[in-house]
Amino acid sequence: MTDDATPPDYLPEPRPTSDKVAEREAALQELAGQSAPAVPPGAASVLTDRVLLHTSWDTGSKLLPVLPEHVGGLVLRGAGAATGIKHLSKAGFDRPIAYDPEGYAVAAATEDDPFVLRPADGGLFGLTLEQELQRQRDFKACVALTPTGYLHAGDSDALRAAVRAAGRIDDDDVVFSVPLDVGWFQPEHIDHLIAVLALLELPKAVFIGGHFDPLERYKDAVANLRRLVAEAGHVAVLRTDLTGFDVMSHGAFATSIGSGGSLRHMNPLGQIRRSKKDDKSPSVLFGDLMSFFKGSTLYEKFADSQAPVYDCASCDGRELNTFLTKDDSIPAHRHGLCTWADWIPGLHACRTLADRATWWRTQCVDAVANAEIVNTRINQPEAFKPPETLRAWAELPSWLSAIHPVTRRPRAPRQSS
């Protein structure tokens, strides 16, 4: 990308005209008919249409023995990530591995310093951006991710500064990390966010910040994330949860799903991670309900009923309500990995992206219905409630429309007295 194409300091945002809406609609319909996401330029093309596992090397090394063939590769983070990538490269691991530099966990992006540049191991002074990118190349990461700081909602100066700096990068193996607070997906920010990111030709990796499931915080977040991946150029969504399947059904070129709860979103910068400190049970994926629950919750709900039994490569007949202690964390991660990996062939079997979106919506509708079936079976009417994000996936139109935009789930009809 040349300097001439670098986004200006001021980006006017006129109200969409009917011609602009028509152009957006035509682009969305063209995207709907594609058989797969568009291939990003440069080295990032190796990630096209892949669902990866986002994890640390410490955890990832324990998951490798059951890593399903449908999982498209790894995104490693943390202190041992470089060692892990080197080890796997020497061992002949045949899937792409990227490195998450996690600049967003250290500091916010600012207009003056959009990237978080830390010293290398044992060093005293922060690296330059080029040195940080070269460090990732040296330990054989498939792409080099920028160490962008956390982008607080509405901080347009920091966003534009980061995009301008990324626009000056000439290397074709770089992916621009975009660590967004979930507040960016509110109606007052989404058009500007898309407009700025769409000007950058580099592939982009979006991370979403917020506690637990960030998308539950705002009613428009699911639909606006779909807009982002469809309209902002080549976009991947990393360090996420089952949202990965939703974005891969709406144009994202890749996604990575976290091995555990803390790696299925970014923690808001400067805020303590929320959790029940006295509950050591891990988060467990209930596949039929397409939802994660604490192991203690599953134990409680199935106290008087037969819990589902899973025969995946990890569980081998284990009951879902038996993940209760810290020692069950790796088995729970393995179970979750094997469960969502089984859905990847269904995603890839669809003829077009519009078909993917329909397939995904059907899975979500079934999962919402399954919650009521399970509640009836265990005789607990309110035991399992579908998360708001799952309901949005099930109830929003399966594909986007610029002419008839729907950004929120329809309201449930009032019950007659």
C-alpha positions as CSV (number, residue, x, y, z in Angstrom):
1,M,0.0,0.0,0.0
2,T,1.5,3.4,-1.0
3,D,1.5,6.5,1.1
4,D,-0.9,8.1,-1.3
5,A,-3.5,5.5,-0.3
6,T,-2.9,6.0,3.4
7,P,-6.2,7.1,5.1
8,P,-6.3,10.8,5.8
9,D,-6.5,12.4,9.2
10,Y,-10.1,13.2,8.6
11,L,-12.5,10.7,7.1
12,P,-15.9,12.4,6.2
13,E,-18.9,10.2,6.8
14,P,-21.8,11.4,4.7
15,R,-25.2,9.9,5.1
16,P,-25.5,7.0,2.7
17,T,-27.3,7.9,-0.5
18,S,-29.6,5.5,-2.3
19,D,-26.8,4.9,-4.8
20,K,-24.4,4.0,-2.0
21,V,-27.0,1.6,-0.5
22,A,-27.5,0.0,-3.9
23,E,-23.7,-0.4,-4.2
24,R,-23.5,-2.0,-0.8
25,E,-26.4,-4.3,-1.6
26,A,-24.8,-5.4,-4.9
27,A,-21.6,-6.2,-3.1
28,L,-23.3,-8.2,-0.4
29,Q,-25.2,-10.2,-3.0
30,E,-22.0,-10.9,-4.9
31,L,-20.4,-12.0,-1.7
32,A,-23.3,-14.3,-0.9
33,G,-22.8,-16.2,-4.2
34,Q,-19.1,-16.9,-3.6
35,S,-18.1,-20.5,-2.8
36,A,-15.7,-19.4,-0.1
37,P,-14.2,-16.2,1.5
38,A,-12.0,-14.1,-0.8
39,V,-8.4,-15.0,-0.6
40,P,-6.3,-12.3,1.1
41,P,-3.1,-11.1,-0.5
42,G,0.4,-12.3,0.5
43,A,1.3,-14.9,3.1
44,A,-2.1,-14.7,4.8
45,S,-3.6,-16.6,1.9
46,V,-2.4,-19.8,3.6
47,L,-5.1,-19.1,6.3
48,T,-8.0,-18.8,3.8
49,D,-11.1,-20.6,5.0
50,R,-9.4,-22.1,8.0
51,V,-10.8,-22.5,11.6
52,L,-7.8,-22.5,13.9
53,L,-7.2,-23.2,17.6
54,H,-6.1,-20.2,19.7
55,T,-4.1,-21.4,22.7
56,S,-0.9,-21.2,24.6
57,W,2.0,-23.6,24.0
58,D,1.6,-25.1,27.5
59,T,-2.0,-26.0,26.8
60,G,-1.7,-26.6,23.1
61,S,1.0,-29.2,23.5
62,K,-1.5,-31.2,25.6
63,L,-4.2,-30.8,23.0
64,L,-2.1,-31.9,20.0
65,P,-2.7,-35.6,20.6
66,V,-6.4,-35.2,19.8
67,L,-6.2,-32.3,17.4
68,P,-8.8,-33.1,14.7
69,E,-7.8,-33.0,11.1
70,H,-10.5,-30.4,10.3
71,V,-8.8,-27.8,12.6
72,G,-6.9,-25.6,10.2
73,G,-3.9,-24.7,12.3
74,L,-2.9,-22.9,15.5
75,V,-2.6,-19.4,16.9
76,L,-0.2,-19.5,19.8
77,R,0.2,-16.8,22.5
78,G,2.2,-16.4,25.7
79,A,5.8,-16.8,26.8
80,G,6.2,-20.3,25.3
81,A,4.7,-19.5,21.9
82,A,7.9,-18.9,20.0
83,T,9.4,-22.2,21.4
84,G,6.3,-24.0,20.5
85,I,6.2,-22.7,16.9
86,K,9.9,-23.6,16.4
87,H,9.3,-27.1,17.9
88,L,6.3,-27.8,15.7
89,S,8.1,-26.5,12.6
90,K,11.1,-28.9,13.2
91,A,8.7,-31.7,13.9
92,G,7.0,-31.3,10.5
93,F,3.6,-30.0,11.7
94,D,1.8,-29.5,8.4
95,R,-0.7,-26.8,9.3
96,P,-0.2,-23.0,9.6
97,I,0.8,-21.5,12.9
98,A,0.5,-17.8,13.7
99,Y,1.7,-15.9,16.8
100,D,-0.5,-13.5,18.8
101,P,1.8,-10.8,20.2
102,E,-1.0,-9.6,22.6
103,G,0.0,-6.0,22.5
104,Y,-3.7,-5.3,23.5
105,A,-3.1,-6.9,26.9
106,V,-0.3,-4.4,27.8
107,A,-1.5,-1.0,26.7
108,A,-4.0,1.0,24.7
109,A,-3.3,2.2,21.2
110,T,-2.9,5.9,21.1
111,E,-2.5,8.4,18.3
112,D,1.2,8.7,19.0
113,D,1.8,5.0,19.8
114,P,-0.6,2.7,18.1
115,F,1.7,-0.3,18.5
116,V,2.9,-1.8,21.8
117,L,6.6,-2.5,21.3
118,R,8.2,-4.5,24.1
119,P,11.8,-5.7,24.6
120,A,12.8,-9.1,23.3
121,D,13.5,-11.8,25.9
122,G,16.3,-10.5,28.1
123,G,16.4,-7.1,26.4
124,L,16.2,-3.6,28.0
125,F,14.8,-1.6,25.2
126,G,11.6,-2.0,23.2
127,L,11.9,-3.4,19.7
128,T,11.0,-1.4,16.6
129,L,7.9,-2.5,14.7
130,E,10.0,-4.0,12.0
131,Q,12.1,-5.9,14.6
132,E,8.9,-7.3,16.2
133,L,7.6,-8.5,12.8
134,Q,11.0,-10.0,12.0
135,R,11.1,-11.8,15.3
136,Q,7.9,-13.6,14.3
137,R,9.4,-14.5,11.0
138,D,12.5,-15.8,12.7
139,F,10.6,-18.4,14.7
140,K,8.6,-19.5,11.6
141,A,5.2,-18.0,12.2
142,C,3.2,-18.2,8.9
143,V,2.3,-14.5,9.1
144,A,3.5,-11.5,11.2
145,L,0.8,-9.9,13.3
146,T,1.2,-6.3,14.3
147,P,1.3,-5.7,18.1
148,T,-1.5,-3.2,18.1
149,G,-2.7,-1.8,21.4
150,Y,-6.2,-2.1,22.7
151,L,-8.6,0.2,20.8
152,H,-11.1,1.7,23.1
153,A,-14.5,2.2,21.7
154,G,-14.8,5.5,19.8
155,D,-11.1,6.4,19.9
156,S,-11.0,7.3,16.3
157,D,-7.6,9.1,16.6
158,A,-5.9,5.9,17.7
159,L,-7.7,3.8,15.1
160,R,-6.8,6.0,12.2
161,A,-3.2,6.3,13.5
162,A,-2.9,2.5,13.6
163,V,-4.3,2.2,10.1
164,R,-2.0,4.9,8.7
165,A,1.0,3.2,10.3
166,A,-0.1,-0.2,9.0
167,G,-0.5,1.3,5.5
168,R,3.2,2.2,5.4
169,I,4.2,-1.5,5.8
170,D,5.3,-2.9,2.5
171,D,5.8,-6.5,3.5
172,D,3.3,-9.0,2.1
173,D,3.4,-11.3,5.1
174,V,2.0,-8.9,7.6
175,V,-1.5,-9.0,9.1
176,F,-2.8,-5.9,10.9
177,S,-4.2,-6.8,14.3
178,V,-7.3,-4.8,15.2
179,P,-8.1,-5.3,19.0
180,L,-11.5,-3.7,19.3
181,D,-13.5,-3.1,22.4
182,V,-17.0,-4.5,21.8
183,G,-18.3,-0.9,22.1
184,W,-17.1,-0.3,18.5
185,F,-20.0,-2.5,17.4
186,Q,-22.6,0.0,18.5
187,P,-24.6,1.8,15.8
188,E,-22.8,5.1,16.4
189,H,-19.4,3.7,15.7
190,I,-19.8,0.8,13.2
191,D,-20.0,2.9,9.9
192,H,-16.8,4.8,10.8
193,L,-15.0,1.6,11.8
194,I,-15.8,-0.1,8.5
195,A,-14.9,3.0,6.5
196,V,-11.5,3.3,8.1
197,L,-10.6,-0.4,8.0
198,A,-11.8,-0.8,4.4
199,L,-9.2,1.7,3.2
200,L,-6.4,-0.6,4.3
201,E,-5.3,-3.2,1.8
202,L,-3.5,-5.4,4.4
203,P,-5.4,-8.4,5.8
204,K,-6.9,-7.6,9.2
205,A,-7.2,-9.8,12.3
206,V,-10.0,-8.5,14.5
207,F,-10.0,-9.3,18.3
208,I,-13.1,-8.4,20.4
209,G,-12.8,-7.2,23.9
210,G,-15.3,-7.6,26.7
211,H,-16.1,-9.8,29.7
212,F,-17.5,-13.3,29.1
213,D,-19.3,-13.2,25.7
214,P,-18.6,-9.6,24.6
215,L,-21.3,-9.7,21.9
216,E,-24.0,-10.1,24.5
217,R,-23.4,-6.6,25.7
218,Y,-25.0,-4.8,22.8
219,K,-28.1,-5.8,20.8
220,D,-26.6,-4.7,17.5
221,A,-23.2,-6.3,18.0
222,V,-23.9,-9.6,16.1
223,A,-25.3,-7.9,13.0
224,N,-22.6,-5.2,13.0
225,L,-19.8,-7.8,13.3
226,R,-21.3,-9.5,10.3
227,R,-21.2,-6.2,8.5
228,L,-17.5,-5.7,9.4
229,V,-16.3,-9.0,8.0
230,A,-18.4,-8.5,4.9
231,E,-17.6,-4.9,4.1
232,A,-14.1,-4.0,5.5
233,G,-11.9,-6.0,3.2
234,H,-10.0,-9.1,4.1
235,V,-10.9,-9.7,7.8
236,A,-10.2,-12.6,10.1
237,V,-11.7,-12.8,13.6
238,L,-9.3,-14.3,16.2
239,R,-9.4,-15.4,19.8
240,T,-13.1,-15.9,19.8
241,D,-15.8,-18.5,20.6
242,L,-18.5,-20.1,18.4
243,T,-18.7,-16.6,16.9
244,G,-16.0,-18.0,14.6
245,F,-18.6,-20.0,12.7
246,D,-20.8,-17.0,12.3
247,V,-18.1,-14.8,10.8
248,M,-16.9,-17.6,8.6
249,S,-20.5,-17.8,7.2
250,H,-20.5,-14.1,6.4
251,G,-17.1,-13.5,4.7
252,A,-14.3,-13.7,7.2
253,F,-11.3,-15.3,5.6
254,A,-10.2,-17.1,8.8
255,T,-11.0,-17.5,12.5
256,S,-9.5,-18.9,15.7
257,I,-11.4,-20.4,18.6
258,G,-9.9,-20.3,22.1
259,S,-9.1,-23.4,24.0
260,G,-10.4,-22.0,27.2
261,G,-12.8,-19.3,28.4
262,S,-10.1,-16.6,28.8
263,L,-8.9,-17.2,25.2
264,R,-12.4,-16.8,23.7
265,H,-12.3,-13.0,24.0
266,M,-10.0,-10.2,25.0
267,N,-10.2,-9.0,28.5
268,P,-11.0,-5.3,28.6
269,L,-7.7,-3.5,29.2
270,G,-7.1,-2.6,32.8
271,Q,-10.0,-4.6,34.1
272,I,-9.8,-7.7,36.2
273,R,-11.1,-10.8,34.6
274,R,-14.4,-11.7,36.0
275,S,-14.8,-15.3,37.3
276,K,-16.1,-17.2,40.3
277,K,-12.8,-17.6,42.1
278,D,-14.2,-20.4,44.4
279,D,-15.4,-22.4,41.4
280,K,-12.5,-24.3,40.0
281,S,-14.5,-26.3,37.4
282,P,-13.7,-25.5,33.8
283,S,-15.9,-24.2,31.1
284,V,-17.5,-27.1,29.1
285,L,-19.1,-27.0,25.7
286,F,-22.6,-28.6,25.6
287,G,-22.6,-29.4,21.9
288,D,-26.4,-30.0,21.5
289,L,-27.0,-26.6,23.0
290,M,-24.0,-24.9,21.3
291,S,-23.2,-23.2,24.6
292,F,-20.5,-23.2,27.2
293,F,-21.3,-23.9,30.9
294,K,-19.2,-24.2,34.0
295,G,-18.7,-27.9,34.9
296,S,-20.3,-27.2,38.3
297,T,-23.5,-26.0,36.6
298,L,-23.7,-29.1,34.5
299,Y,-23.2,-31.3,37.6
300,E,-26.0,-29.4,39.4
301,K,-28.5,-29.5,36.5
302,F,-28.0,-33.2,35.9
303,A,-27.8,-34.2,39.5
304,D,-31.0,-36.3,39.2
305,S,-30.9,-37.2,35.5
306,Q,-28.6,-38.9,33.0
307,A,-26.1,-36.5,31.6
308,P,-25.2,-36.6,27.9
309,V,-22.4,-39.0,27.1
310,Y,-19.8,-38.0,24.5
311,D,-17.8,-40.5,22.4
312,C,-15.4,-38.0,20.9
313,A,-11.6,-38.8,20.6
314,S,-11.1,-37.1,24.0
315,C,-14.1,-38.2,26.1
316,D,-14.5,-41.9,25.1
317,G,-17.9,-42.2,26.8
318,R,-17.4,-39.6,29.5
319,E,-20.5,-37.9,30.9
320,L,-20.8,-34.2,30.4
321,N,-21.3,-33.5,34.2
322,T,-18.0,-34.9,35.3
323,F,-15.7,-31.9,34.6
324,L,-15.5,-30.5,38.1
325,T,-11.9,-29.6,39.2
326,K,-8.9,-27.7,37.9
327,D,-7.5,-31.1,36.9
328,D,-10.4,-31.5,34.4
329,S,-9.4,-28.3,32.5
330,I,-7.4,-30.1,29.8
331,P,-10.0,-32.8,29.3
332,A,-12.6,-30.1,29.0
333,H,-10.5,-28.2,26.5
334,R,-10.1,-31.4,24.5
335,H,-13.8,-32.2,24.6
336,G,-14.7,-28.7,23.4
337,L,-12.1,-28.8,20.6
338,C,-13.3,-32.2,19.3
339,T,-16.9,-31.0,19.5
340,W,-16.7,-27.8,17.5
341,A,-14.2,-29.3,15.1
342,D,-16.9,-31.8,14.1
343,W,-18.9,-28.9,12.7
344,I,-16.2,-27.6,10.3
345,P,-17.0,-30.1,7.5
346,G,-20.6,-29.0,7.5
347,L,-19.4,-25.4,7.1
348,H,-17.1,-26.2,4.2
349,A,-19.7,-28.5,2.5
350,C,-22.0,-25.5,1.7
351,R,-22.0,-24.5,-1.9
352,T,-22.0,-20.7,-1.3
353,L,-21.5,-18.3,1.6
354,A,-25.3,-17.7,1.6
355,D,-25.7,-21.4,2.0
356,R,-23.3,-21.4,4.9
357,A,-25.2,-18.6,6.6
358,T,-28.4,-20.7,6.2
359,W,-26.7,-23.8,7.4
360,W,-25.4,-21.9,10.5
361,R,-28.7,-20.4,11.3
362,T,-30.3,-23.8,11.1
363,Q,-27.8,-25.2,13.6
364,C,-28.5,-22.3,15.9
365,V,-32.3,-22.7,15.7
366,D,-31.9,-26.4,16.5
367,A,-29.7,-25.6,19.5
368,V,-32.2,-23.1,20.9
369,A,-34.9,-25.7,20.5
370,N,-32.7,-28.4,22.1
371,A,-32.5,-26.3,25.3
372,E,-36.2,-26.6,25.9
373,I,-36.1,-30.3,25.1
374,V,-33.3,-30.9,27.6
375,N,-35.1,-28.8,30.2
376,T,-38.3,-30.9,29.8
377,R,-36.3,-34.1,30.1
378,I,-34.7,-33.1,33.4
379,N,-37.9,-31.5,34.6
380,Q,-36.3,-28.1,35.2
381,P,-38.1,-25.5,32.9
382,E,-35.4,-22.8,33.3
383,A,-32.3,-25.0,33.7
384,F,-30.6,-24.1,30.4
385,K,-31.3,-20.7,28.8
386,P,-29.9,-20.1,25.3
387,P,-27.4,-17.2,25.4
388,E,-28.4,-13.9,23.8
389,T,-25.8,-14.3,21.1
390,L,-27.0,-17.7,20.1
391,R,-30.6,-16.4,20.0
392,A,-29.4,-13.6,17.7
393,W,-27.7,-16.1,15.3
394,A,-31.0,-18.1,15.3
395,E,-33.4,-15.2,14.9
396,L,-31.6,-12.6,12.7
397,P,-32.0,-13.0,8.9
398,S,-29.3,-15.5,7.7
399,W,-27.8,-13.0,5.3
400,L,-27.1,-9.2,5.4
401,S,-29.1,-6.6,3.4
402,A,-28.2,-3.0,2.9
403,I,-31.6,-2.2,1.6
404,H,-33.5,-3.9,4.4
405,P,-31.1,-3.9,7.3
406,V,-32.0,-5.8,10.4
407,T,-29.6,-5.4,13.3
408,R,-31.6,-6.7,16.2
409,R,-33.6,-9.9,17.0
410,P,-37.3,-9.4,16.7
411,R,-39.1,-8.9,20.0
412,A,-40.9,-11.9,21.3
413,P,-44.7,-11.5,21.2
414,R,-46.4,-10.6,24.4
415,Q,-48.1,-13.5,26.1
416,S,-51.9,-12.9,26.4
417,S,-53.2,-12.9,29.9
